[in-house]
Amino acid sequence: MTYRQPAQIDDRTRAERLTRRFTELYGHPPHGVWRAPGRVNLIGEHTDYNDGFVLPFAIDRAAMVAVRLKQSSDSAAHSADLASSYAPDGGLAKVSFTIAELAPGSVDGWGAYPAGVVHVLAGLDGIDVPGFEVLLDSTVPVGAGLSSSHAVEVATIVALNDLLGLGLSHPDLARLTQRAENEFVGAPTGIMDQSASLMGRAGGALFLDCRTLESEIVPLPLAEHGLSVLVIDTKVAHSHADGGYAARRASCERAATTLGVTSLRDLSATADDAAPAPFLDALDVETARRVRHVQTENRRVLETVERLRHGDLNGVGKLLTESHVSLREDYQVSCFELDLAVASALNAGALGARMTGGGFGGSAIALVHAVQLGQIRDAVLSAFTAHELQTPDIFTVLPADGAERITGSSELSVG
């Protein structure tokens, strides 16, 4: 069967539609429209908050914000008014807050993500964040492990960076959005997702050192090799703010302290798949398995990067599958639906497959020959039907450019 994915609306058309809807909503046009993509993490899971290595790529699904800074003469000049198309009834969900009164826990739901960004910006010396209006739209699936929340945060912070002329660099913006997640939203996430959304490039994956934020775009020419990355959204919702993710991070931090290292990054990334004996002496069995995953996952990232540098995309598949086994067995963040998606894709001919994202639900990815997309998709759907599970969303993604302004000028006077 031939696989056909529904065509997506191009960014310019989306921006024009968002501008019209913003104008209808607020009674005047926005100062501009910005987009920030979601991401797929090709490999390197739960290594980011351990100062390790990751290899994500920005995808061709993105959050988009139309933004207007309020003038001093506007009513409620120091408040932010936000609207989003996330409302389940097809309408608009709305959130408002006074910037000076923002504090962790003061805004919940989807509004916490842009509010967190505003909170950390307003806390920087010499930065006065005025009131503003936002209309948000996103094509990044929510709860699928593709960083829908980070896309919203990045779109917001890039827009404010431009509009306020702050001149913050991509690493600056990445660290600030991480602070927004950690301190305001309450999710102990690492630095990977926002970095991919900010620094991704079409045709490549972002090889990122999460300690230094040094990065390199590694070629990922899928189409040239007749390959596709298939995303299987299991529809099992997950949240980085829940306890499982935080527990894994805390376990890693305790292990690093016990082993006398700053972070698990400082352990050799060249170990084999058996945890070194000293770990078993110093750590309980469960924690040693967590450490082993981080250690071997860093090795898999480095090997994947080398294979991509040499054009060996087919060889990457085995490493993806090894990553999933480690996440399932050692880190224990998979679930039945993710395991089923991976197994059914592999059985139908995928070169490799694994869960992607924080786990406990969300999506799996499969590296597949493009000519096999139809048969692999059908195999996954049949497996989910046989187990009487919710029908997954299955679609392909391509490496895309990172966050950028689509329309409008950054040179505005606010007063």
C-alpha positions in Angstrom: 0.0 0.0 0.0 1.3 3.5 -0.9 1.7 5.8 2.1 0.3 9.3 1.7 0.6 11.8 4.5 -1.9 14.8 4.5 -0.2 17.9 3.2 0.6 20.6 5.8 -0.1 24.3 5.4 3.1 26.2 4.8 4.4 28.6 7.4 3.6 31.8 5.5 0.0 30.8 5.0 -0.3 29.8 8.6 1.1 33.2 9.7 -1.3 35.0 7.5 -4.3 33.1 8.9 -3.0 33.7 12.4 -2.6 37.4 11.8 -6.2 37.7 10.5 -7.6 35.8 13.5 -5.4 37.9 15.9 -6.8 41.1 14.4 -10.4 39.9 14.7 -9.7 38.9 18.3 -7.9 42.0 19.6 -9.0 44.7 17.2 -5.6 45.5 15.7 -2.8 43.5 14.0 0.1 41.9 15.7 3.6 43.2 15.6 4.7 40.0 14.1 4.4 36.2 13.9 7.1 33.7 15.2 7.3 30.0 14.9 9.2 27.4 17.0 9.3 23.7 16.0 8.8 20.6 18.1 11.5 18.1 18.1 12.2 14.4 17.6 15.1 13.1 19.6 16.8 10.7 17.3 18.9 9.2 20.1 20.2 10.3 23.5 17.4 9.9 26.0 17.6 11.1 29.7 21.2 12.1 29.1 20.6 15.8 28.9 20.0 16.5 32.6 23.1 14.3 33.2 25.3 16.8 31.3 25.6 14.2 28.5 25.2 14.1 24.7 22.0 14.2 22.7 21.0 14.1 19.0 17.6 15.6 18.4 16.3 17.4 15.3 13.7 20.1 14.9 10.6 18.8 13.0 8.3 20.3 10.4 5.5 20.8 13.0 5.6 24.0 15.0 4.0 26.3 17.5 3.3 29.7 16.1 2.6 32.9 18.0 1.2 36.3 16.8 2.3 38.9 19.3 1.7 42.6 19.9 3.4 44.6 22.7 1.0 46.9 24.5 1.6 50.6 24.6 1.7 52.6 27.8 -1.7 54.2 26.7 -3.4 50.8 26.5 -5.8 49.7 29.2 -4.2 47.0 31.4 -0.8 48.0 30.0 1.1 45.7 32.4 -0.9 42.6 31.8 -0.5 39.8 29.3 -3.6 38.5 27.4 -3.1 35.2 25.7 -5.4 33.1 23.5 -4.8 29.6 22.1 -6.4 27.3 19.6 -5.7 24.5 22.0 -9.3 24.6 23.2 -10.9 21.1 22.7 -14.1 22.6 21.3 -12.3 24.3 18.4 -12.7 27.7 20.0 -10.1 29.8 21.8 -8.8 29.1 25.3 -7.8 32.4 27.1 -5.5 33.3 29.9 -4.5 36.7 31.4 -2.0 37.6 34.1 -0.3 40.7 35.5 3.4 40.4 34.8 4.5 41.9 38.2 2.4 39.3 40.0 3.7 36.2 38.3 5.0 33.5 40.7 5.3 29.7 40.4 1.9 28.2 40.6 0.1 31.4 39.7 -0.8 30.2 36.2 -1.7 26.6 35.3 -2.5 24.7 32.1 -1.1 25.7 28.8 -0.7 29.3 29.9 2.0 28.3 32.4 4.5 27.8 29.6 4.5 31.4 28.1 4.0 32.7 31.7 7.1 30.9 32.8 9.2 32.5 30.1 7.9 36.0 31.0 8.7 35.3 34.7 12.3 34.5 34.0 12.8 37.4 31.6 11.2 39.9 34.0 13.6 38.7 36.7 16.7 39.6 34.7 18.5 42.8 35.6 17.7 45.7 33.3 14.8 44.1 31.5 11.3 45.5 31.7 8.7 43.3 30.1 5.7 45.3 29.1 2.2 43.9 28.7 1.4 42.1 25.5 -1.2 40.2 23.5 -0.7 36.7 22.1 -2.6 34.3 19.8 -1.1 30.8 19.8 -1.5 28.0 17.3 0.4 24.8 17.2 0.7 21.7 15.0 2.9 19.8 17.5 0.8 17.0 19.0 0.2 17.6 22.7 1.5 14.9 25.1 3.2 12.9 22.3 6.7 13.4 23.5 7.6 15.8 20.7 8.1 18.9 23.0 4.9 20.7 22.3 5.4 22.7 25.6 8.9 23.7 24.7 7.8 24.8 21.3 5.3 27.2 22.9 8.0 28.5 25.3 10.6 29.0 22.6 8.1 30.8 20.2 7.3 33.1 23.1 10.8 33.9 24.2 12.1 34.4 20.6 9.3 36.8 19.9 10.0 38.8 23.1 13.7 38.7 22.5 13.1 40.3 19.0 10.4 42.7 20.1 12.3 44.0 23.1 15.7 44.0 21.4 17.3 41.9 24.1 20.0 40.4 21.9 20.0 37.1 23.8 21.9 34.3 22.1 20.5 30.8 21.4 22.3 29.3 24.4 21.0 32.1 26.6 17.4 31.5 25.4 17.8 27.8 25.9 18.9 28.2 29.5 16.1 30.7 30.2 13.5 28.4 28.9 14.9 25.5 31.0 14.6 27.8 34.0 11.0 28.5 33.1 10.3 24.8 33.0 12.2 24.0 36.2 11.3 26.9 38.4 7.9 28.1 37.1 6.2 25.0 35.6 7.8 22.7 38.0 9.1 20.1 35.5 12.7 19.1 36.1 13.6 18.9 32.4 17.0 19.3 30.8 18.3 21.6 28.1 17.8 19.4 25.0 14.3 20.2 23.8 14.5 24.0 23.7 18.0 23.8 22.2 16.7 21.7 19.3 13.8 24.1 18.8 16.1 27.0 18.7 19.1 25.7 16.8 17.8 22.9 14.5 18.5 23.1 10.8 16.7 21.5 7.8 18.5 18.4 6.6 20.4 17.9 9.9 20.3 16.7 13.5 21.7 18.8 16.4 24.6 17.1 18.1 24.6 18.8 21.5 26.9 18.7 24.5 24.4 19.4 27.2 27.2 20.6 29.6 28.8 23.2 27.4 26.0 23.7 24.9 28.5 23.4 22.2 26.7 22.1 19.1 27.1 20.8 15.6 24.7 20.2 12.8 25.2 16.6 11.7 23.9 15.7 8.2 20.6 13.7 8.3 19.7 13.5 4.6 16.8 11.1 4.9 15.3 11.6 1.5 18.6 11.2 -0.3 19.0 7.7 1.2 15.3 6.8 0.6 14.6 6.8 4.3 11.9 8.3 6.5 11.5 8.8 10.2 8.0 7.5 11.2 6.4 8.9 14.3 4.0 6.6 16.1 2.0 8.7 18.6 0.5 6.1 21.0 -2.0 8.6 22.4 -0.9 7.6 25.9 -0.6 11.0 27.5 2.5 11.8 29.6 3.7 14.8 31.5 7.2 15.9 32.5 5.8 17.5 35.6 4.7 14.1 37.0 6.6 12.0 39.4 8.3 9.3 37.2 10.5 11.7 35.3 11.5 13.6 38.5 12.3 10.3 40.3 14.7 9.2 37.5 16.5 12.5 37.6 16.8 12.4 41.4 18.2 8.9 41.2 20.9 10.0 38.8 21.8 12.9 41.0 22.1 10.6 44.0 24.2 8.2 42.0 26.6 10.9 40.9 27.1 12.0 44.5 27.7 8.4 45.6 30.2 7.9 42.8 32.0 11.2 43.5 31.4 12.8 40.1 29.8 16.1 39.2 27.3 14.3 36.9 26.9 10.9 35.2 28.5 12.5 32.1 31.8 12.2 33.9 31.6 8.4 33.7 33.2 6.8 30.6 30.9 6.7 27.6 32.8 3.7 26.2 31.6 1.0 28.6 30.0 -2.1 27.3 26.4 -3.1 28.1 27.3 -4.6 31.5 27.5 -2.2 34.4 31.0 -2.0 35.8 31.5 -3.9 39.0 32.4 -0.9 41.1 28.9 0.5 40.5 27.3 -2.6 41.8 29.4 -2.3 45.0 28.5 1.3 45.6 24.9 1.4 44.3 21.7 -0.6 44.7 20.8 -2.7 41.7 18.1 -0.3 40.4 20.3 2.7 40.6 23.1 0.9 38.9 20.8 0.1 36.0 19.9 3.8 35.7 23.6 4.6 35.6 24.2 1.9 33.0 21.6 3.4 30.7 23.0 6.9 30.9 26.5 5.6 30.3 25.7 3.4 27.3 23.2 5.9 25.8 26.0 8.5 25.7 28.1 5.9 23.8 25.2 5.3 21.4 24.9 9.0 20.6 28.6 9.3 19.8 28.5 6.2 17.6 25.4 7.5 15.8 27.1 10.8 15.1 30.1 9.1 13.6 27.8 6.9 11.4 26.0 10.0 10.2 29.2 11.9 9.5 30.2 9.0 7.2 26.8 8.7 5.6 25.9 5.4 7.2 22.2 6.0 7.9 21.3 2.4 7.7 23.7 1.6 10.5 21.9 4.0 12.8 18.9 1.7 13.0 20.6 -0.9 15.3 21.6 1.8 17.7 18.0 3.1 17.9 16.8 -0.3 18.8 19.5 -0.8 21.4 18.5 2.5 22.9 14.9 1.3 23.3 15.9 -1.9 25.0 18.0 0.1 27.5 15.2 2.6 28.1 12.8 -0.3 28.6 15.0 -2.6 30.8 17.4 -0.3 32.6 15.7 3.1 32.8 12.2 1.6 32.9 10.4 4.5 31.2 8.7 2.7 28.4 5.1 1.2 28.5 3.2 -1.5 26.8 2.0 0.7 24.0 5.5 2.0 23.2 7.0 -1.5 23.3 4.2 -2.7 21.0 4.8 0.2 18.5 8.5 -0.6 18.4 8.1 -4.3 18.1 5.5 -4.2 15.4 7.5 -1.6 13.3 10.7 -3.8 13.6 8.8 -6.9 12.6 7.4 -5.2 9.6 10.9 -4.2 8.3 12.0 -1.0 10.1 15.7 -0.5 10.3 15.4 0.5 13.9 12.9 1.9 16.3 12.7 3.2 19.8 10.5 5.3 22.2 11.4 9.0 22.0 11.0 11.7 24.7 10.7 11.3 28.4 8.7 8.1 28.3 5.7 6.8 30.3 3.7 7.3 27.1 4.0 9.6 24.1 5.6 8.5 20.8 7.9 6.0 19.3 10.0 6.6 16.2 11.1 4.1 13.5 13.8 4.6 10.8 12.3 3.0 7.7 12.8 2.7 4.0 10.3 5.1 2.4 8.9 2.4 0.2 7.9 0.4 3.3 6.0 3.2 5.0 2.6 1.8 4.1 3.3 -1.8 5.2 4.9 -0.6 8.5 2.1 1.7 9.2 -0.5 -1.0 8.6 1.4 -3.4 10.8 1.4 -1.0 13.7 -2.3 -0.2 13.3 -3.1 -3.9 13.1 -1.1 -4.6 16.3 -2.9 -1.8 18.2 -6.3 -3.0 16.9 -5.5 -6.6 18.0 -4.8 -5.4 21.5 -8.0 -3.2 21.5 -5.9 -0.1 22.1 -6.6 3.4 21.0 -5.7 4.0 17.3 -2.3 5.8 17.2 -1.5 8.7 15.0 1.2 7.8 12.6 3.1 10.3 10.4 6.5 11.2 9.0 8.7 14.1 10.1 11.6 15.9 8.4 14.4 17.9 10.0 13.4 21.5 9.9 14.9 24.9 10.7 14.8 26.2 14.3 12.8 29.1 15.6 12.4 32.2 13.5 10.3 35.3 12.8 7.9 34.7 10.0 6.4 38.2 9.6 6.9 41.6 11.2 9.8 43.7 12.2 11.9 43.5 15.4 12.6 47.2 15.4 9.6 48.6 17.4 9.2 51.5 19.7 7.3 50.8 22.9 5.8 53.7 24.7 
